[in-house]
Structures are given as structure tokens and as C-alpha cells.
Amino acid sequence: MNRRKAAQLLAAMLLPYIAAAQTPSVAGDKLQFDVASVKLNKSGDPGTANVSMGPGSAFVPTGGFFRAVSYPLYTYLAFAYKILPNQDLLLRSQLPDWVTTEHFDIEARAAGNPDKDQLRLMMRALLADRFRLAIHSETREVPVLALVPAKPGKTGPRIRPHANDPPCIPNPPPDQIDARFPSLCGGIVIMPHPPVFMNKYGARNVTMGFIANSFKGMGHLDRPVIDQTGLEGNFDFALEWVPEVNGPGSAASAAQSEPSGATFLQALSEQLGLKLESRKGSVDVLVLDHVEHPSGN
């Protein structure tokens, strides 16, 4: 079977899960779950969910069912508002401790087959109802790191404009996977990297704005990172570097004192053809207005 036929077959298999049978419920101008349960979880178990809780678009339709177990409220908040690394630190500093330390199970259902962004909006409505969560957005001018080309008009060997080959479908056939980039589209993923002291992350079908924002967390940088590359469209990329202890890209798991390889900033230049410059820039921030312990189901 050739690649096109395989993609068509998989798309046909996924069609029943992609097509919505009904319209998600709307209350006023807000999407909402039809039924939802919120329970405190004191098990200490790691969190699990049937939906990717990160800010990316990676998503397998669930038929309107959402289930997440043993996550702090902050994780649900981050899912609902698609919080990116540039917003994370400031928002966390405003929250009471219990928002990040107490864990909850949330199970909810909605009519039809809502997409990920619709589920995010439903989660916003649920958090407002059960936790009295209120948040607003502001734009602030702050010191930033601007992501710009290292050389005008050029990019590096490990970033490319996104194409639909291989297709962005869950679990593509092995013969359609390009091992240089992740098989999953729409979010940052950890990629295989044999040396245990190295970091390797990548993404497919994401904007330069999303990539730049992700570097704040990936590189353990002290300022927001904003896209000023001038590159339009969506991209695939992979970045591999050796963490610096107490420096850009540092990680607690870095066990070797002097491992060889590119640092985070070197990898940006050599692999992606990009660099960071200190500037002032506008950043969207989230400001907490109110939150309280959940009401009953």
C-alpha cells in the first residue's frame, strides 16, 4: 500500500471520531459541559488524563468525554486558558498555595464531539462555576528575549516549513514517519536522545510564536521569549542540547559535570539558525481576580 492510500485509509477510520454528532451545549454565550464531577484526590498518584493537557493543539477526539485524575487545579487552569511558558511564572506567583498543591479529579461530559478548543472553553465555565475562578488578560511592556534569525533570510538544518507529508494523524504508519521530527503534530514533545545527559525537544505544525514561547521553559530562561523572526506559517523543528548546570537549558537531571555538546544557545544558532536578543516587548499576561475551594457537585 502506498503512502497516499495508507493516509486515506487512516483518515477514513478516524472520520467517525472527527465528525460531531450533535452541537455542544451553550449557556448564554458560553460553551459548557452537560454534567461534571469535581472531587478532591488525596492519593498522591501522578496525574493522568484522556486529553493532552498542554497548550498545544495535539488532540484525539473523545466523543465529548473529559476525564482527568489527580491534577492540581493549576493544571486544569493551564489547560482551560492555554497557558504558555511566558505567562506561567507571573500567574503562579499570584495563586494561593492550595491551587498548586491540592489535587482534584474532574470528569465531565458534553453533547456531540467537541474539539480541544471547545473543551478548553467548557473547562473555563466549569472552573468559574465550581471554583469561582475569575481571570482577566492584560498586555504589559516588559524586558524580553526576542527570537530573531542569526543570519538574515536563513534558517538552520533542523527547522523547516511544515508540509502535510507525513500527515498529521495519530500514530501514522512507520513508513510515513520522518525520524528527524516528532510524529505527533501540534505540540512540543520530548524526543528520543541516547545520551542521558542531553535534552531533545521538537514539534510539528506549530507557529514561530508558539516555538518562541516554548523556549522560555525549555531553556530555563529568565525572561519571556517573543517571536520577532518575521517567519510566517507553521514549522517543524527539533532541538538537541546539553543542559548547563545553573544556566540556560539547565535541568536537575544533568548528572555529568562536563558533558560535551552544544549548549541551548549554541543549539539555537547551529541547529535552527536563530538567536535571542535582549529587548523591550509587549507580553500578554493573565491576572487572577478570584478563586476559592470548589463547591459541591
Protein Blocks (a to p, Z undefined) as FASTA:
>chain_A
ZZklmmmmmmmmmmmmmpcfbdcddehjaccdfbdcddddfklpacddfbdfbfbfbdcd
ehhpacdehiafklmmmmmnopafklmmmmmmmpcfklmmpccddddddehjddfklmmm
mmmmmmmmmnopacddddddddddddddfbghiacfkbccddfbdcddehiafklccfkb
cfbghiacddddfblmbccdddehiafklmmmmmmmmnopabdcddfehpgcjddddddd
dddehiahiafklmbfbbgdddfklmmmmmnopacddddddddddddfbdcddddZZ
